[in-house]
Structures are given as C-alpha cells and as structure tokens.
C-alpha cells in the first residue's frame, strides 16, 4: 500500500523537475545574447525594460509590430521563443519574425541606447533574400519607462543591410553611466597644479617654522623660514618691476648757472642753498 502511494508522488516530482528545467531553458533562449562580452554592461541598462513590450502600427502598409526588450515576445502563430520583434496584420495574424533576441547587438551613448535584433525571417524578394533585421533606438525621455514608440521606416530597398527602424523614448537612456565621462566632471589639470602648489607651500611653511623654533630656538618673526630672503624678495621684485615697466625716467630740470659758477666750485646743492637766501 505504501508503494502505491509513493508512485504518484515520484511521478509528480519528476514532472515538476522536467517542467522547471524546460522553463529555465526557455527563459535562457528568450533573453538577449550578444557576441561581445563588452556589450554585457549595456544589457544592464535596459534591465528595467526586460519582459515589457510595445506595439507600433504602420497604417500606411496596414501592419502592426510587437517589439520586446531582451525577452522573447511569444509571438502569435509561432513556437519560436526568441522572437524580439514580430510583424502582424491589423487582424493580428502573425506574418514574420523581424529579429531575434539570440542575435543581439547593443551599444549606448550619453542619452541613447541602440538595440538590434538580427536573424529574422528571410525576405522573399527584397534585399537579395537576406534575413530581416530590426533596429531600435531608445532615446532619453524622463517622462516614462516606454514613451511614444514609432516605426521610423522599413528600409527594404537596398541590396543588403535592410532594416526595420523603430524609435522609443525611455528614462533608462537618461541614466546611462557606461558612456564616456563628461568633460565637466572631476578636477582639471589647472586644479591639480593649484592643489600641488598650495600643498608644497603649506609643507614648506609648517616644517620650516617647526625646525627654526624647536631646533634653532628662533623667536618671533625669525621663526619664518629664510626670513632674510623673503624680506628682500619683495624689494627686489619691486625694483625689477620698476626697471622693466617704467621706461620714461623723470628728468630733473637744471637751474641756470652763471659762467663762473663752475670756477667758483659751487655744486648743485650749494646752488640750491643760494637760491633760497633772501635778496636785499
């Protein structure tokens, strides 16, 4: 009797394990797969969009497109789990897989993210029968997670590299931290030079004062390092500035001298004294 009760339990456990493994495989197959490991950092940017979809209608050609973000959309009329973008009629009849999440390219800039799905269904007549491709430009829009999705164009009049081009706004593109750092961030070269100079000056002053006070027993202003040099430095600087910048020297006017003054041995100082004596 015990054996009869254990058998259904074992079958149920086996079924749950198989179902769990199948679900994990399906989930792995439906997620974005990139060719370069360096692109994984960009996949983290669109993680909040994972599992979400948007629908875009092309009224001119009577098509509707369902766009997913790094997770299969489980398209109508298809068993493919890795379809990233699918094309429908307006009556919701599935037509083509435009791109697959298992063939993903992704890159990002300051306020945009570029997502591409390749390996869609083959063209029948256009683009030399190559596989369809969907490119999705996710532009910065802080107003929402997915805003204003549009089909920009279906570029299928080329010989190769044809694409369905979509654009959608999203706040995730506004918080892109993997792009190049802004030039206004951080400390510039000038700031580093100023900090270095101030640090050296402070160390010179502190260590100099401490040495002269505790080792040379200096007092007052004599504690300042190289006090004689810095005292004369200001005067020398002023003299140099005066010599370089003041080109026109003052010319002192000379007073009239008589013909015999030089014979009398009167110098200029004595002459000035003579000029201030009262006349009678």
C-alpha positions in Angstrom: 0.0 0.0 0.0 2.9 2.3 0.8 4.4 1.6 -2.6 1.1 2.6 -4.3 1.1 6.0 -2.6 4.8 6.7 -3.3 4.5 6.1 -7.0 2.3 9.1 -7.8 4.5 11.4 -5.7 7.6 10.3 -7.6 5.9 10.9 -10.9 4.8 14.4 -9.7 8.3 15.3 -8.6 9.7 14.1 -11.9 7.2 16.2 -13.8 8.0 19.3 -11.7 11.7 18.9 -12.3 11.3 18.5 -16.0 8.9 21.5 -16.2 11.4 23.6 -14.2 14.3 22.6 -16.5 12.2 23.4 -19.5 11.2 26.8 -18.1 14.8 27.7 -17.4 15.9 26.7 -20.9 13.0 28.7 -22.5 13.9 31.7 -20.4 17.6 31.4 -21.4 16.7 31.1 -25.1 14.4 34.1 -25.0 17.0 36.5 -23.4 19.4 38.7 -25.3 22.5 37.0 -26.5 25.4 39.3 -27.5 28.6 38.3 -29.4 31.0 40.5 -27.5 31.4 40.3 -23.7 31.9 44.1 -23.6 28.2 44.5 -24.6 27.0 42.9 -21.3 27.4 46.2 -19.5 24.9 47.8 -21.9 22.4 45.0 -21.3 22.3 46.1 -17.6 21.0 49.5 -18.8 17.8 48.1 -20.3 17.2 45.6 -17.5 14.1 47.6 -16.3 12.6 47.1 -19.8 13.1 43.3 -19.8 9.8 41.5 -20.4 8.0 44.7 -21.5 6.6 45.1 -25.0 5.2 47.9 -27.1 3.0 47.8 -30.2 3.6 50.1 -33.2 1.1 50.4 -36.1 2.1 51.2 -39.7 -1.2 52.5 -41.0 0.3 53.2 -44.5 1.0 49.5 -45.0 -1.6 48.0 -42.6 0.9 46.3 -40.4 1.4 46.1 -36.7 4.7 45.4 -34.9 5.2 44.0 -31.5 8.6 44.9 -30.0 10.1 43.3 -27.0 13.2 44.2 -25.0 15.7 41.4 -24.4 13.0 38.8 -23.8 11.0 36.7 -26.4 7.5 38.1 -27.0 5.9 34.7 -27.6 4.5 35.6 -31.0 1.2 34.6 -32.3 1.2 31.6 -34.6 4.8 30.7 -33.9 6.6 28.4 -31.5 9.8 30.5 -31.5 10.7 31.8 -28.1 13.5 34.1 -29.1 11.5 36.4 -31.4 12.3 40.0 -30.4 10.2 41.9 -33.0 7.3 40.4 -34.9 5.1 41.7 -37.7 1.3 41.2 -37.8 -1.6 42.2 -40.0 -4.0 44.6 -38.4 -6.2 41.5 -37.7 -3.4 40.1 -35.5 -2.3 37.4 -37.9 1.4 36.8 -37.5 3.5 37.2 -40.6 7.2 37.5 -40.0 9.8 37.4 -37.2 11.7 40.6 -37.9 14.5 39.9 -35.4 15.6 37.5 -32.7 16.9 38.1 -29.2 19.5 35.4 -29.7 21.3 37.6 -32.3 21.5 40.9 -30.4 23.8 43.9 -30.9 23.7 46.7 -28.4 25.6 50.0 -27.8 25.0 53.1 -25.9 25.8 56.8 -25.8 25.2 59.7 -23.4 21.4 59.9 -24.0 20.6 57.0 -26.2 20.8 53.2 -26.5 20.9 51.3 -29.7 19.4 47.8 -29.7 19.5 45.5 -32.8 17.9 42.1 -33.4 19.2 40.1 -36.4 18.4 36.7 -38.0 14.7 37.4 -38.7 12.7 35.6 -41.4 14.2 35.9 -44.9 12.9 38.4 -47.4 11.0 36.9 -50.3 12.1 39.4 -53.0 13.8 42.4 -51.5 17.3 42.8 -50.1 18.7 39.8 -52.0 16.7 37.5 -49.8 18.7 38.2 -46.6 17.4 37.8 -43.1 15.2 40.6 -41.7 16.7 42.9 -39.1 15.2 45.3 -36.5 17.0 48.3 -35.1 15.5 50.1 -32.0 16.7 53.5 -31.0 15.9 54.1 -27.3 16.1 57.8 -26.7 16.3 59.7 -23.4 12.8 60.7 -22.2 12.5 61.2 -18.4 8.7 61.2 -18.6 8.3 57.4 -18.6 9.7 53.9 -19.0 8.4 53.4 -22.6 7.1 56.5 -24.3 5.9 57.2 -27.9 7.1 54.2 -29.8 7.1 54.8 -33.6 8.2 53.0 -36.7 10.7 55.4 -38.4 10.9 53.4 -41.6 11.1 50.0 -43.2 14.3 50.3 -45.2 13.9 47.4 -47.6 15.0 48.9 -50.9 18.7 48.2 -50.5 20.8 45.3 -51.7 21.9 44.4 -48.2 21.7 45.5 -44.5 18.0 46.3 -44.8 16.3 47.1 -41.5 13.0 48.0 -39.7 13.9 51.1 -37.8 12.0 51.8 -34.6 12.3 54.6 -32.0 11.0 54.8 -28.5 11.6 57.2 -25.5 12.7 55.8 -22.2 14.0 57.1 -18.9 16.6 54.3 -18.8 18.6 56.1 -21.6 18.8 59.2 -19.4 20.8 57.4 -16.7 23.5 55.9 -18.9 26.6 55.6 -16.7 28.6 53.5 -19.1 29.3 56.2 -21.6 32.3 58.4 -21.7 32.5 60.7 -18.7 31.6 64.3 -19.1 34.3 66.8 -19.6 32.9 69.0 -16.8 33.3 66.3 -14.1 36.4 65.8 -12.0 39.3 68.1 -11.3 41.1 69.5 -14.3 44.8 70.0 -14.9 44.7 73.5 -13.5 43.1 72.4 -10.3 45.7 69.7 -9.8 48.5 72.2 -10.3 47.0 74.7 -7.8 46.4 72.0 -5.2 50.0 70.7 -5.6 51.5 74.2 -5.3 49.4 75.0 -2.2 50.4 71.7 -0.6 54.1 72.3 -1.1 53.8 75.8 0.2 52.0 74.7 3.3 54.5 71.9 4.0 57.4 74.4 3.5 56.0 76.9 5.9 54.9 74.4 8.6 58.1 72.4 8.6 60.3 75.5 8.3 58.7 77.2 11.3 58.9 74.0 13.3 62.6 73.5 12.6 63.6 77.0 13.4 61.5 77.1 16.6 62.4 73.8 18.1 66.0 73.2 16.8 67.3 76.8 16.3 65.3 78.3 19.2 64.2 81.2 17.0 61.5 83.6 18.3 59.0 86.0 16.7 59.4 86.7 13.0 62.7 84.9 12.9 60.8 81.6 13.0 59.8 82.2 9.4 62.0 80.1 7.1 64.5 82.0 5.0 63.3 85.3 6.5 66.1 87.4 5.0 65.5 86.1 1.5 61.7 86.7 1.6 62.2 90.2 3.2 64.5 91.2 0.3 62.4 89.3 -2.3 59.7 92.0 -2.2 62.1 94.8 -2.6 63.9 93.1 -5.4 60.7 92.3 -7.2 59.6 96.0 -6.9 62.9 97.2 -8.3 62.8 94.8 -11.2 59.2 95.8 -12.0 60.2 99.5 -11.8 63.2 98.8 -14.1 61.2 96.9 -16.7 57.9 98.8 -16.7 58.9 102.4 -16.1 60.7 103.2 -19.3 60.4 107.0 -19.1 62.7 108.2 -16.3 61.9 111.5 -14.7 64.2 114.3 -15.9 65.1 116.9 -13.2 65.3 120.3 -14.7 68.5 122.1 -14.1 68.6 125.7 -12.9 70.5 128.3 -14.8 74.1 128.6 -13.9 76.4 131.5 -14.5 79.6 131.3 -16.5 81.8 131.5 -13.4 79.9 129.1 -11.2 81.9 126.1 -12.1 85.1 128.0 -11.4 83.8 129.1 -8.0 83.4 125.4 -7.1 79.7 125.7 -6.4 77.9 122.4 -6.7 74.2 121.9 -7.2 73.5 121.5 -3.5 75.2 124.8 -2.7 73.4 126.4 -5.6 70.0 125.4 -4.2 71.0 127.0 -0.9 71.9 130.2 -2.7 68.5 130.3 -4.4 66.6 130.2 -1.1 68.5 133.2 0.5 66.6 136.4 0.7 67.5 139.2 -1.7 68.1 142.8 -0.4 
